[in-house]
Amino acid sequence: MNFQLDLIEDKIEFFEANNLKTLQKKIESQVDENRAILLGVHSVSHQMHVNENGQTYFTAVVHFKKK
């Protein structure tokens, strides 16, 4: 039986929320999970959108890389 492990070197994840606090919690949770598989944050990009009703919408893209 052949057993082979491939390590993840890069991973990009997308997040969305209606407020910044929720977005931050989602990202922090995923950072902790990815730290367990030896991935660290390489870069973060975020945007905010306000719809016609005045509601805000936040998105973020986080690029994780092998440490």
Secondary structure, 3 states (H helix, E strand, C coil): CCCCCCCCCEEEEEEEECCHHHHHHHHHHHHHHHHHCCEEEEEEEEEEEECCCCCEEEEEEEEEEEC
